[in-house]
Amino acid sequence: MKARCFSFAMCGLVAAFVACGDGDGGGSGGGGGSGASGSTGSLPTSATTSATSATTGSGSASATTSATSATTGTGSASATTGSGSTSATTGTGSEPEGGPLIDDMEDDDNAIADEGGRVGYWYVFHDETEGGQQVPAAGEPFTMTHLDPSRGQSTIAACSQGSGFEDWGAGVGVDLNSLSGEKTAYDASGYTGIKFWAKVGPTSATAAKVMISDQSTAPEGGVCTTGCNDNWAKSLSLAEGWKELTVPFADLAQGGWGDPAATDAIDASKIYSIQFQFNTVPEFDLCIDDITFY
């Protein structure tokens, strides 16, 4: 188990407890090394994060429920989800196929797979609405969820549940290159996009989005100023049964509330994080599994 010490990120002269940027939606996990602290893309509120295994996150939000177990999907029919050309398949799943593995979660720790020079850690983030709750909670370890029943050969996933966030929402994410406490860019220009399995709980909202930050949108990139974290995003339509989703980089677009990027499309040669976010919904209950490039 690769447990490390938690480290904080700085946004200008403000600590990781405080938001970076403004706008209407999006956390961006900061930090590095052993975990991640969150910086937001929304007003002066802040996002908080917690890392998995023996690491802890920042912030003070609390949660009263524990991580729920996931259920498997059935059948093998194909389906479409979200908008544009994002595709999905449903079923019980198997081990990741094809592209380079980002994380399959089976080692049950907070770190992504030690492949391709990638060093990163899972975290949660949210807008710190008073009374909002998220599991894993800020200030506690981000622990992976053991699936019961399993999804084919997969027995562990990254899950988060929450409710009560009324500013821009909450989510879960992972950095791709955060060695020794310094969050830096990762070159994914050799890939077309990402694939992953996802599901939601029976009472969860189903509309979510996947977001990827690059040099133009991440504060660490040095391009954005007051409107950072308007990350490249794609809408998702999730279900209680597991879906495998394919998201090309070409399908991602900024929300338009932050600083415009220096490029017309995401710069895949300089990406920082991958995040899954729900906006202001009554309740969310998300599991992510077997995430790869392709």
C-alpha positions as CSV (number, residue, x, y, z in Angstrom):
1,M,0.0,0.0,0.0
2,K,1.5,3.3,-1.1
3,A,0.6,5.7,1.7
4,R,2.3,9.0,2.0
5,C,2.1,12.2,4.1
6,F,-0.6,14.7,3.0
7,S,0.5,18.0,1.6
8,F,-1.3,21.3,1.0
9,A,-1.4,23.3,-2.2
10,M,-1.2,27.1,-2.4
11,C,-3.2,29.3,-4.7
12,G,-1.4,32.6,-4.9
13,L,-1.1,33.8,-1.3
14,V,-4.0,31.8,-0.1
15,A,-3.8,28.3,1.3
16,A,-5.5,25.3,-0.1
17,F,-8.4,25.9,2.2
18,V,-9.5,28.8,0.0
19,A,-10.8,28.8,-3.5
20,C,-8.8,29.7,-6.6
21,G,-10.6,31.4,-9.4
22,D,-14.3,32.1,-9.9
23,G,-17.2,31.0,-12.0
24,D,-20.0,28.5,-11.9
25,G,-18.6,25.0,-11.7
26,G,-15.5,23.0,-11.1
27,G,-13.1,21.8,-8.5
28,S,-9.5,21.2,-9.5
29,G,-7.5,19.0,-7.2
30,G,-4.3,20.6,-6.2
31,G,-1.6,19.3,-4.0
32,G,0.6,16.5,-5.0
33,G,3.0,14.0,-3.5
34,S,0.9,12.0,-1.1
35,G,-2.6,13.3,-1.8
36,A,-4.4,16.4,-3.0
37,S,-6.0,19.5,-1.7
38,G,-8.7,21.0,-3.8
39,S,-9.0,24.4,-5.4
40,T,-12.3,25.5,-6.9
41,G,-13.5,27.4,-9.9
42,S,-16.3,29.1,-8.0
43,L,-16.6,32.4,-6.3
44,P,-14.7,32.7,-2.9
45,T,-15.8,29.3,-1.6
46,S,-13.3,26.6,-1.4
47,A,-13.2,22.9,-2.3
48,T,-11.9,20.4,0.1
49,T,-10.2,17.1,-0.7
50,S,-9.2,13.9,1.1
51,A,-6.6,11.4,-0.1
52,T,-6.9,7.6,0.2
53,S,-5.0,5.1,2.4
54,A,-3.1,6.7,5.2
55,T,-3.2,10.3,3.8
56,T,-5.7,13.0,4.9
57,G,-7.2,16.0,3.2
58,S,-7.9,19.6,4.1
59,G,-11.0,21.4,5.0
60,S,-13.6,20.9,7.7
61,A,-16.7,19.4,6.0
62,S,-18.2,16.4,7.8
63,A,-20.2,13.4,6.6
64,T,-22.5,11.1,8.5
65,T,-22.7,8.1,6.2
66,S,-20.1,5.5,5.2
67,A,-19.2,4.5,1.6
68,T,-21.9,2.4,0.0
69,S,-21.3,-0.8,-2.0
70,A,-21.8,-0.9,-5.7
71,T,-24.0,-3.2,-7.7
72,T,-23.2,-4.7,-11.1
73,G,-25.0,-4.1,-14.3
74,T,-26.4,-6.8,-16.5
75,G,-26.4,-7.6,-20.2
76,S,-24.1,-6.5,-22.9
77,A,-26.2,-4.2,-25.1
78,S,-24.6,-1.0,-26.2
79,A,-25.9,2.4,-25.2
80,T,-25.2,6.1,-25.8
81,T,-24.8,8.6,-23.0
82,G,-24.1,12.2,-22.5
83,S,-23.8,14.5,-25.5
84,G,-21.8,14.4,-28.7
85,S,-19.9,11.2,-29.5
86,T,-19.3,9.9,-26.0
87,S,-20.1,6.2,-26.1
88,A,-20.9,3.6,-23.5
89,T,-21.4,-0.1,-23.0
90,T,-23.2,-1.8,-20.2
91,G,-22.5,-5.1,-18.4
92,T,-20.6,-6.8,-15.7
93,G,-17.2,-5.8,-17.0
94,S,-13.8,-7.4,-16.7
95,E,-10.3,-6.3,-16.2
96,P,-9.2,-3.2,-18.2
97,E,-8.4,-3.9,-21.9
98,G,-6.3,-2.1,-24.4
99,G,-5.0,1.3,-23.4
100,P,-2.5,2.3,-20.7
101,L,-3.9,1.9,-17.2
102,I,-4.4,5.0,-15.0
103,D,-5.9,3.0,-12.1
104,D,-7.9,-0.2,-11.5
105,M,-8.1,0.4,-7.8
106,E,-7.4,-3.2,-7.0
107,D,-4.4,-2.4,-4.8
108,D,-6.8,-0.6,-2.5
109,D,-4.7,2.5,-1.9
110,N,-4.9,6.1,-2.8
111,A,-2.3,6.1,-5.5
112,I,-2.9,5.6,-9.2
113,A,-1.1,2.8,-11.1
114,D,2.7,3.2,-11.2
115,E,2.8,3.2,-15.0
116,G,3.9,5.5,-17.8
117,G,5.6,7.9,-15.4
118,R,2.3,8.9,-13.8
119,V,2.3,9.6,-10.0
120,G,-1.0,10.8,-8.6
121,Y,-3.6,10.4,-5.8
122,W,-7.4,10.3,-5.5
123,Y,-9.3,13.0,-3.6
124,V,-12.7,14.5,-3.2
125,F,-13.7,18.1,-3.6
126,H,-16.8,20.3,-3.0
127,D,-18.0,23.8,-2.7
128,E,-18.2,23.9,1.2
129,T,-21.8,24.7,1.4
130,E,-22.7,24.9,5.1
131,G,-24.3,21.6,6.0
132,G,-23.2,19.8,2.9
133,Q,-21.9,16.3,3.4
134,Q,-19.5,14.1,1.4
135,V,-18.0,10.6,1.9
136,P,-15.0,10.3,2.0
137,A,-15.1,13.4,4.2
138,A,-12.5,16.2,4.2
139,G,-9.9,15.5,6.9
140,E,-10.3,11.8,6.6
141,P,-8.6,9.3,4.4
142,F,-10.0,8.6,1.0
143,T,-10.7,4.9,1.2
144,M,-11.6,2.8,-1.8
145,T,-14.9,0.9,-1.8
146,H,-15.0,-2.9,-1.9
147,L,-17.7,-3.9,-4.3
148,D,-20.4,-6.2,-3.2
149,P,-21.1,-7.9,-5.5
150,S,-18.0,-7.4,-7.6
151,R,-18.1,-6.1,-11.2
152,G,-16.8,-9.2,-13.0
153,Q,-13.1,-9.5,-11.9
154,S,-13.1,-6.0,-10.4
155,T,-13.6,-6.0,-6.7
156,I,-12.7,-2.4,-5.7
157,A,-13.7,1.0,-7.1
158,A,-13.3,4.7,-6.2
159,C,-16.7,5.9,-4.8
160,S,-18.1,9.0,-3.3
161,Q,-21.5,10.0,-2.0
162,G,-22.8,13.4,-0.9
163,S,-25.6,15.9,-0.6
164,G,-26.4,19.5,0.3
165,F,-23.9,21.3,-2.0
166,E,-25.7,24.4,-3.3
167,D,-23.0,26.6,-4.9
168,W,-21.4,24.6,-7.7
169,G,-21.4,21.0,-6.4
170,A,-18.9,18.3,-5.6
171,G,-17.0,15.4,-7.0
172,V,-14.0,13.1,-7.0
173,G,-10.8,13.3,-9.0
174,V,-7.2,12.3,-9.4
175,D,-4.0,14.1,-10.4
176,L,-1.7,12.5,-13.0
177,N,1.7,14.0,-12.0
178,S,2.1,15.1,-8.4
179,L,5.4,13.8,-7.2
180,S,6.9,15.2,-3.9
181,G,4.1,17.7,-3.3
182,E,4.5,19.5,-6.7
183,K,1.6,19.2,-9.1
184,T,2.9,19.3,-12.7
185,A,1.7,18.6,-16.2
186,Y,1.5,15.1,-17.7
187,D,2.0,14.5,-21.5
188,A,-1.0,12.5,-22.8
189,S,-0.7,13.6,-26.4
190,G,0.0,10.1,-27.5
191,Y,-3.6,9.1,-26.5
192,T,-7.0,9.9,-28.0
193,G,-9.0,10.1,-24.7
194,I,-10.0,8.2,-21.6
195,K,-12.2,5.2,-20.8
196,F,-13.7,4.2,-17.5
197,W,-16.5,2.3,-15.9
198,A,-19.1,4.3,-13.8
199,K,-22.4,3.8,-12.0
200,V,-24.6,5.7,-9.5
201,G,-26.7,4.6,-6.6
202,P,-30.5,4.2,-6.7
203,T,-31.2,7.6,-5.2
204,S,-28.4,9.5,-6.9
205,A,-28.6,12.2,-9.6
206,T,-27.6,10.7,-13.0
207,A,-26.3,13.8,-14.7
208,A,-22.6,14.4,-14.1
209,K,-19.6,15.5,-16.1
210,V,-16.0,14.5,-16.6
211,M,-13.4,17.3,-16.5
212,I,-9.8,17.4,-17.5
213,S,-7.5,20.3,-16.7
214,D,-4.7,21.4,-18.9
215,Q,-2.0,24.2,-18.9
216,S,-4.6,26.8,-19.8
217,T,-7.2,26.0,-17.1
218,A,-5.1,24.7,-14.1
219,P,-3.7,27.4,-11.8
220,E,-0.4,25.6,-11.9
221,G,-0.2,26.1,-15.7
222,G,0.5,29.8,-15.3
223,V,-1.9,30.8,-18.1
224,C,-5.2,31.6,-16.4
225,T,-5.4,34.4,-13.9
226,T,-8.7,35.2,-12.2
227,G,-10.8,32.5,-13.9
228,C,-8.9,29.3,-13.4
229,N,-10.5,25.8,-13.3
230,D,-12.9,26.3,-16.2
231,N,-11.7,22.9,-17.2
232,W,-12.3,20.9,-20.4
233,A,-15.6,19.0,-19.7
234,K,-18.1,16.5,-21.1
235,S,-21.6,15.8,-19.9
236,L,-22.3,12.2,-18.7
237,S,-25.6,10.4,-18.3
238,L,-25.1,7.6,-15.7
239,A,-27.3,4.8,-14.4
240,E,-27.5,2.3,-11.6
241,G,-25.9,-0.4,-13.8
242,W,-22.3,-0.2,-14.7
243,K,-21.4,1.6,-18.0
244,E,-18.1,1.7,-19.7
245,L,-17.7,5.2,-21.1
246,T,-15.3,6.4,-23.8
247,V,-14.6,10.1,-23.8
248,P,-12.4,11.5,-26.6
249,F,-10.3,14.5,-25.8
250,A,-11.8,16.1,-28.9
251,D,-15.3,16.1,-27.3
252,L,-14.2,18.2,-24.3
253,A,-15.1,21.9,-24.1
254,Q,-14.8,24.7,-21.5
255,G,-17.9,25.9,-19.7
256,G,-17.3,29.5,-20.8
257,W,-17.4,31.1,-17.3
258,G,-13.6,31.3,-16.7
259,D,-10.6,32.5,-18.6
260,P,-10.6,31.3,-22.2
261,A,-7.9,28.7,-23.0
262,A,-4.9,29.6,-25.1
263,T,-5.8,26.8,-27.5
264,D,-9.1,25.9,-29.3
265,A,-9.0,22.4,-27.8
266,I,-7.5,20.8,-24.8
267,D,-3.7,20.6,-24.9
268,A,-3.3,16.9,-24.2
269,S,0.5,17.3,-23.9
270,K,0.0,19.3,-20.7
271,I,-2.8,17.9,-18.6
272,Y,-3.1,17.9,-14.8
273,S,-6.1,16.1,-13.4
274,I,-9.2,14.0,-14.3
275,Q,-12.3,14.8,-12.3
276,F,-15.9,13.6,-12.1
277,Q,-18.4,16.3,-10.8
278,F,-22.1,16.7,-10.0
279,N,-23.4,20.2,-10.0
280,T,-26.0,21.3,-7.5
281,V,-28.1,18.2,-7.1
282,P,-30.0,16.9,-4.0
283,E,-27.8,13.8,-3.7
284,F,-25.1,11.9,-5.6
285,D,-23.6,8.5,-5.2
286,L,-20.9,7.7,-7.7
287,C,-18.4,4.9,-8.3
288,I,-15.6,5.0,-10.9
289,D,-13.6,2.0,-11.9
290,D,-10.9,0.8,-14.3
291,I,-9.8,4.2,-15.8
292,T,-7.5,4.1,-18.8
293,F,-6.2,6.1,-21.6
294,Y,-6.9,4.9,-25.1
